[in-house]
């Protein structure tokens, strides 16, 4: 009940908007906006879900929570141009300088959200609300919670490992245009667009229906019109069944469809452009039979994508970097293991028990009825 009463108490959060003008305001700026918050459990859950608080930025705040309890009425965060403040076991203030520092530490794509006045106002509010929630968390002694402290410690260890790895591996990663070109030349087959064709195709699961439709097309009915009519009746399946473009397979290659469709694919790739295949083709996929009628509309020859193509260049650079990083990492780890004389004792790891031996007494297992 105490927790609920605390959450439902009214708090006044004052925000100062003029610091977002081109020039910094004078000290003791005029209060332009005042907000009164009636905070409920539902609202706290909402803020927890939607307020963007990078965990790395919370680490120093979590570390200072014990200090906050000893501050009394002293204004917390008072050095600088105050842009927001609230009362919670003392006065808490957020400065323009703190906010701009936090924003500068965000990823570039996040920083772009907070470049104008509206974005800065949003971040100011989120920052104040997040600190308010942290103050409540301190009241609940969550800063002493062993599970939270363990996660903070684990995250700190991960950061340390990332930093030392970057120092020992990434700083030694030196690549040139020649490295990228050499990789491209050695893997040219990975950058070939295969031969492709485009069809107008009707796929049905009833042989008699397929034969009747094919007879209409042979008699002069346009296959595209037939495909549209069948689509409107919900009869199309498989290749050509896209309701947005009935009959159109878009560009396909020889491996576009699953095993069992080889008779159809062989006939389609060997056909002449603008020709209707001479018969209905039957294929079987996973036990189901399909009956296919098609006209070949377009054909594109295989194409070697050049290194200069943007997508190719990006892919090559990414793969070369990854390969070189892996090699540097393995060499570095090998040196560390040798230096530390690492020993492993695999024989001390227990063997997996066979499934039938997991329970020596079958009667101990719970029956389905239980």
N, C-alpha and C positions, 0 to 999 in steps of 0.2 A: 504493500500500500504506500509505503514511503516513496518507492520508486515512481509510482503513478502520480503521486502528489507533486513530486519534483518536476516531472515531465509536463504536468498540466499547469504549472505556475507560469505567470506572465513575465516575460523578459523584454526589456527594451533594448534594441540594437540600433545604434545611431550610425549612420553612414554619411560621409562627407564627400560630395560629388565634385566640387571645384578642383581637386587635385588632378583631374583628368584634362584640364585645359592645357594649352601649350606651355604656359609658365607655371612654375610651382607656386602654390598659394603662400600667403604669409602664415606665420604661426597662429594658432588658435583660430582656424577658419570658421566661417559661419556654418551652422548646421543647416544643410539644405533639405535633408530628408530624415525622418524618424520613422522607425518601424516597430510595432509591437507584435511579438510572436506568442501565440498560445500553442506550445509545442506538445503534441500528443505522440503516443507510441506509433501510430500509423505514419505520422509525418517523419519521425526519426527513421522508420523503415524506408520511406521514400527517399530521404536524403542519403541513406546508406547505399541505396541502389543506384541513384543517379548522380550524386555529387562526385565529380572527378577529383580524387585525391591520390596522386601517385604515391605508392607505398614508400618509395625511397624518400619522399619529402616528409613522410610521417615519422621516420626514424628519429630525427633530432627532436621532434615535438614529443614523442613518446618518452625519449630519454630525459626530457626536462619536466615531465609531469610531477615527479616527487618534489622538485624545486618549487613548483607553482604553489604547493600547499603552504609554504613558509613565507609567501610574499605579503600576506596580510592585505592592507589597503593600498599597497604600492602599485602604481600603474605599470602593467606588464606590457612590454613592447612599446615604450613611450618615446624612444629615441628616433626622431624623424617626423615626417609630415603625417599626422594621424588622419586616416581615411575611414576608420570604423572603430567602434568600441562597444563593450558590453560589460555588465556587472555579473560576476559569478565568483564568489569568494574573493572579491577584490576586483579592481577595474582592469579589464583586458583591452589593449589597444593594438590595432593593426596599422602599420605605416605604409605609405606609398612605396618607400624604398624596399621594404620586405616583399611587397606584392610584385614589384618589377623584377626583383631577384628571383622569386619563385617562377615567374613566367619565363625568364631567360633560361631556366634549367629544364623547361619542358621540351619534349621532342619538337622539331621544327613544325610538323604538321599541326600540333596543338597550339604552338605559339601564334600561328596565323589567325586563330579564332579570337585572340585577345589583342588585336592591333588598334582597333578603333575605340571610341568612347563607350559604345554599347557593350563591346566585349570586355572592356576593363571594368565596367560596372558589374557585369555578370561575375567576373572572377573575384571581385571584391566581396560580393555577397556570398559566393561559394566558400571563400577563404574564411570569412567570419563565421559562417554556419558550421564549417568543419571544426574550427577551434572551439566553438560552443559545445559541439558533440564531444570533443576530446575532454573538455572540462567536466562534462557529465560522466564520461568514462573514468576520469580520475576520482570523482566522488564515489564511484562504485568499486574503486581500487583495482580496476582492470590493468593499471600499470604494474601491478604486482602479480597478475595472473600468470602462472607458470607456463601455461600453454601458449599464451601470447608472447611471453619472453622467449620461449623456445623458438617460435616462428621468426621472431626478430633476429635471434642469434643465427638461425639457419640462413636467413636472407642475407645477413651480414657476411657470413662465410661465402655464400654464392657470389656476392659482390667482390669480395677479396680475391676469389679464384678467377673471376672474370678479369679483374684488373691486372693480376700478375700474369695471366695468360696473354692479355693484350700487350703487356710490356715485353714478354719473352718471345712471343710468336708474331703478333700483328706488326710490330715495329720492324721486324726483319723480313716482312713480305714485300719484296721489291720485284715488280713485274714491268715488262715493256711491251710495246706493240708487237715486237718479234715473237714474244712468248704466246701472245694470243693468236697470231697468224700461224705459228707452228702447230698449235692445238687444232685450229680450224682445218689445216691441210691434212692432219692425221685423222680427222673425224668427219671428213666431207660427207660421207654417206649418211651421217646423222642430220644433215641439213639439206636433204633432197625432198622436194614435194613430189610425191608419187604421181603416176598417171591417174587422171581423174575423169569421170564422165558424169553427165547429168541426164536424168531420164524423166519422162512422164510415165508413171507406173501405176497400175491398178493391181492391188493384191486382195484376193478374196479367199474364203475358206470353204466355199461350196463349189464343187467342180461344174455342176450343171449351170449354176449362175454365171461362173466365169466363161463357160463356153457360149452362153447366150449373149453376154456382153461383148465378147470377142467377135461374134457374128455380126453384131450391130456396127462395130468399128470397121470391120472388113467391108461392110456394105456402104460405108461413107461417113459414119458418125465420128466426129472429132473425139479423140481419146481424152483430151482435156475436159471437154463437156461431159463425157461419160463419167470421168473421175469426180467432177463437181456434183453430179446427180447422185452418185453412190455415196459420196461423203455426206450430202444432205440427209440421206436416209440412214447414215450410220453403219454402212456396210463395209467400208474400207478398213483394212488392217495392214500392219507391216509397212514396207516401203511404199511411200506415196500417200500415207494415211494422215498426214498433217492437215488438220481442218483449216488452218490459215492459208494453205496453198495446196489443195487437193491434187494428188498425182505427182507433185514436184518432189523429187528425191534430194534436191540440192546436189552439190558436188560430192561424189563418193569415190572411194578408192577400193582396191580389190579386197581389203580386209575390213571393210566397213560393216559387214554383216556376219552373223555367227556361222559356225560350221553347219553344213547341210544346205547352204545356199549356193554352193559352187556351180551347179548347172545354170542357175540364173546369172551369176556374176560372169561366168565364162561367155555365155551368150551375149550379155550386155556389152562387155568390153570388145568382143570381136565383131559386133554389128557395125554397120555404116551409120554415120550421122544422118538424122532425118528419116530413118527407116523404122517401120513397125515390124517387130519380130513376127515371124511367120506362124507362130503357134502359141498356145498357152503353155507356160512352163510350170511343172509341178516340182515343188521342193518339200522336204520334210525337216523340220527343226524341233528337236526335243519331243518327238512323237506326234507333233501336229503337222498336218499337210496344208500347204498354201498353194494357190493357183495365181500365176502372175502374167500380166499382159503389159508390155512396155513399148515405148518409142524412144529411141536414143536421140536426144536433142543437142548435146554438146560433148566435146572431148578436149581434154587438155593434156598435152604431153608432160612427161616427168620434167622437173625443173630443178636445177642446182641453185640453191639460194646463195648469193654472194655474201662474203664476210661483211661487206659494207651495209647490208640490210640491218636496220636497227635492232629488230628482234633477235637476229642471229648474233650480232655483236654483243648484245647484252647477255645472251645465254653463254657465249664463249667466255666472256670475262668472268661471269659468275662461276663457271665450272673450273676455269684455270685457277682462280683464287681459292676455291674450295680444295682442289687437289694440292696446291702448294701449302695451304694452311695445314692440311692433314699431315703432309710430309714433315713440315716444321714441328708440328705438335708431337708426332711420334718420335722424332729425333730428340726433342727437348725432354720428353717423359723418359726416354731411354737413358739419357744422361743423368736425370734426377734419380732414377732407380739404381743406377750403377753407383752413383755418389753416396746414396743412403743405404746401399747394400740391402735392398728390399728382398725379403724372403716370404714366400707364400707356402702354406701347408694345406694343399688340396685334400690330402688324405684324411684330414680332420673334419672335413665337411661330410655330414651323414648322407648316405645314399637315399634316393627316393624310395619309399616303400611301394611295392606293387599294389594296385588298386584293391585286389582281393584280400590283402593283408592289412589294410588300414584299420579294420576292426576285427580283433581276434574273437570277440563274442558277438555274433550277429544279433543276438537277442537284445543287445544294448541299443541297436539302431531303432529309431522311431518308425512304427508301421504307418502306412498311408492312412489307416483309419484314425490314428492318433493325431 
